[in-house]
Amino acid sequence: MPLFPMYERIDIMSELLKIEGLSASAEDTEILHGVTLGVGEGETHVIMGHNGAGKSTLGSVIMGSPEYRITDGRIFFGGEDITELSTDKRAKLGLFISFQNPIEIPGITLAEFLRNALEEVTGKRMKLWDFKKKLYAAMELLEMDKSYADRDLNVGFSGGEKKKSEILQLLILEPKLAILDETDSGLDVDAVKTVSKGIEEYKKRTGGALIVITHNTKILEALTVDRTHILSAGKIAAEGGAELVDEVIENGFERFSGKE
């Protein structure tokens, strides 16, 4: 008997990302319970919910983090079943995630990391001059000093510069779908505006899809939200359009708590 049951593949090819009945656990604790959602090409989806609702877990599971184990359900990307694919293979297909707490990696500069990542994802070598031209243009957009390119990845970066570094990766790699996990967390108003500008540029340049996990609606102001999903206790408690974001701002998550 297969580990994962077969699900009826309805409209999988019409959606860039399709999640069907997804349950996942960390160690012995199940965190996600039967999550189903779909993201079309070029769409922007927002995932909201109280702390501990499973938002970041969902993003990590979509990206294939080894910290979590899928216990039920399937994930399709571009019509391909990626449920058991490794993270690097998902990245090569066009998936990307920005982390809520970007890690520091001594010994490799920001520029080296980005060039290696770009060549791994595309499978092509890129001339150093062409890469630097692309890199510096993106850094200028994000108001990052060029000297950061030659510093070890995120080492000694402020919280704001780490978040800009994540959006810099987004602009360099140009994925088909980007998951932004609390990218606006801990940023002041000016930094949120700069990061939002980078996200807007990604959308304009690539037409890529977005899943934005957030508490701060400031980052959404420059985006057109197609769908909003409210998570509660690892389940989809409600779904709607941009108006659902406004409802959460006004009334919080109380009415969604415990809803099946």
C-alpha positions in Angstrom: 0.0 0.0 0.0 1.5 3.4 -1.0 2.5 5.8 1.8 0.4 8.6 0.3 -3.1 7.8 -1.0 -4.1 9.0 -4.5 -6.2 12.1 -4.7 -8.5 13.0 -7.6 -6.4 15.4 -9.7 -9.0 18.0 -10.4 -7.7 21.3 -12.0 -4.1 20.5 -11.0 -2.8 21.6 -14.4 -4.8 24.9 -14.2 -3.1 25.9 -11.0 0.6 26.6 -10.4 0.4 25.2 -6.8 -2.1 22.7 -5.6 -2.2 21.4 -2.1 -4.6 18.6 -1.4 -5.5 17.4 2.1 -2.1 18.2 3.5 -1.2 17.0 7.0 2.3 17.3 8.5 4.1 16.8 11.8 7.2 17.8 13.5 8.6 14.9 15.6 5.5 13.4 17.1 3.3 16.5 17.0 0.9 17.0 14.1 0.7 20.7 13.1 -1.2 20.8 9.8 -4.5 19.0 9.5 -5.9 18.4 6.0 -5.0 21.8 4.4 -6.3 22.2 0.8 -5.6 25.3 -1.3 -4.5 26.3 -4.8 -2.5 29.2 -6.2 -2.8 30.2 -9.9 0.0 31.7 -12.0 0.6 35.3 -11.1 -1.8 35.3 -8.1 -1.0 36.8 -4.7 -2.3 34.9 -1.8 -2.2 36.0 1.9 -2.0 33.6 4.8 -2.9 35.0 8.2 -3.6 33.6 11.6 -2.7 33.9 15.3 0.7 32.8 16.6 1.1 29.0 16.4 -1.6 28.5 13.8 0.7 26.7 11.5 1.5 29.5 8.9 5.2 29.1 8.9 5.0 25.4 9.0 2.8 25.4 5.9 5.4 27.5 4.0 8.2 25.3 5.1 6.4 22.1 4.1 5.6 23.5 0.7 9.3 24.2 0.3 10.2 20.7 1.5 11.9 21.4 4.8 13.3 18.2 6.3 12.2 19.4 9.8 8.6 18.3 8.9 7.1 15.0 7.9 4.1 14.8 5.6 1.6 12.3 7.0 -1.2 12.7 4.5 -2.0 14.6 1.3 -0.2 15.8 -1.8 1.6 18.9 -3.2 1.6 19.6 -6.9 3.6 22.3 -8.6 3.2 23.1 -12.3 1.2 19.9 -12.5 4.0 17.8 -11.1 3.7 15.9 -7.8 6.5 17.3 -5.6 5.3 15.7 -2.3 8.5 13.7 -1.9 11.0 16.0 -3.8 13.9 17.5 -1.9 14.1 21.3 -1.3 16.8 21.8 -3.9 14.8 20.1 -6.6 11.8 22.2 -5.7 13.9 25.3 -6.0 15.0 24.3 -9.5 11.4 24.0 -10.4 10.8 27.6 -9.4 9.8 27.6 -5.7 11.4 30.1 -3.3 10.9 30.9 0.4 12.2 33.9 2.4 12.8 33.1 6.0 11.3 34.8 9.1 14.7 34.7 10.8 17.4 34.6 8.1 20.5 32.6 9.2 24.1 33.9 9.2 26.6 31.9 7.1 30.2 32.8 7.7 32.7 32.0 5.0 30.6 32.8 2.0 29.9 36.3 0.8 26.4 37.5 -0.1 27.5 37.8 -3.8 29.1 34.4 -3.9 26.0 32.8 -2.3 23.6 34.5 -4.8 25.7 33.7 -7.8 26.0 30.0 -6.8 22.3 29.8 -6.1 21.4 31.4 -9.4 23.6 28.9 -11.3 22.2 26.0 -9.3 18.7 27.0 -10.0 19.1 27.8 -13.7 21.8 25.2 -14.5 23.8 27.8 -16.4 27.0 29.6 -15.8 26.7 33.4 -15.7 29.5 35.8 -16.6 30.7 37.7 -13.5 30.2 41.1 -15.1 26.6 40.2 -16.1 25.9 38.9 -12.6 27.3 42.0 -10.8 25.3 44.3 -13.1 22.1 42.4 -12.1 23.1 42.3 -8.4 24.0 46.0 -8.1 20.8 47.1 -9.8 18.7 45.0 -7.4 20.7 46.3 -4.4 20.1 49.9 -5.5 16.4 49.3 -5.7 16.5 48.0 -2.1 18.7 50.8 -1.0 21.5 48.4 0.1 25.1 49.6 0.2 27.1 47.7 -2.4 29.7 46.8 0.2 27.2 44.3 1.6 27.8 42.1 -1.5 31.3 41.4 -0.2 30.4 40.7 3.4 29.7 37.2 4.7 26.0 36.2 4.2 23.9 38.0 6.9 26.9 38.1 9.3 26.6 41.3 11.3 23.6 42.5 9.2 20.9 44.3 11.1 17.4 42.8 11.1 16.3 45.1 8.3 19.4 44.3 6.2 18.8 40.6 6.6 15.2 41.0 5.3 16.5 43.1 2.4 19.0 40.3 1.7 16.0 37.9 1.4 14.2 40.1 -1.1 17.5 40.6 -2.9 17.5 36.8 -3.4 14.0 37.0 -4.7 15.0 39.6 -7.3 18.1 37.6 -8.4 16.5 34.2 -8.6 13.1 35.3 -10.1 11.1 32.2 -9.0 7.7 31.2 -10.4 6.3 31.2 -6.9 7.7 33.0 -3.8 6.6 32.3 -0.2 7.4 35.3 2.0 7.3 34.3 5.6 6.9 37.3 7.9 9.3 39.3 5.7 8.0 42.5 7.3 8.5 41.3 10.9 10.5 43.7 13.0 10.9 46.3 10.2 10.3 50.0 10.7 7.9 51.8 8.4 10.7 52.9 6.0 12.2 49.4 5.7 8.7 48.0 5.0 8.3 50.5 2.2 11.7 49.5 0.7 11.0 45.7 1.0 7.5 46.3 -0.5 9.1 48.1 -3.5 11.3 45.0 -4.1 8.3 42.7 -4.0 6.4 44.9 -6.3 9.4 44.9 -8.7 9.5 41.1 -8.6 5.8 40.9 -9.6 6.2 43.5 -12.3 9.3 41.9 -13.8 8.3 38.2 -13.6 4.6 38.0 -13.2 5.3 35.4 -10.5 2.9 34.2 -7.9 3.2 35.1 -4.2 2.2 33.5 -0.9 2.5 36.2 1.8 2.5 35.1 5.4 2.1 38.2 7.4 0.6 40.1 10.4 1.4 43.5 9.0 -0.8 44.6 6.2 1.5 47.5 5.2 3.4 45.1 3.0 0.2 44.3 1.1 -0.6 47.9 0.1 1.4 47.8 -3.1 0.0 44.4 -4.1 -3.3 43.1 -5.5 -4.5 40.4 -3.1 -6.4 37.6 -5.0 -7.1 35.3 -2.1 -6.8 35.3 1.7 -6.6 32.1 3.8 -7.0 32.2 7.6 -5.3 29.4 9.5 -6.4 28.2 12.9 -4.9 25.2 14.7 -3.4 23.9 11.5 -6.6 24.1 9.5 -8.1 26.5 7.0 -10.7 28.3 9.1 -11.8 30.8 6.4 -11.1 31.9 2.9 -12.0 34.9 0.9 -10.7 37.9 -1.1 -8.9 41.0 0.1 -11.9 42.0 2.2 -11.0 39.2 4.6 -7.7 41.0 5.4 -9.7 44.1 6.3 -12.0 42.0 8.6 -9.0 40.6 10.4 -7.6 44.1 10.9 -10.9 45.3 12.4 -11.9 42.3 14.4 -8.9 40.1 14.9 -8.9 36.3 14.7 -11.4 35.5 17.4 -14.3 34.3 15.2 -12.0 31.9 13.4 -10.6 30.2 16.5 -11.7 26.5 16.7 -13.6 26.7 13.4 -13.5 23.6 11.4 
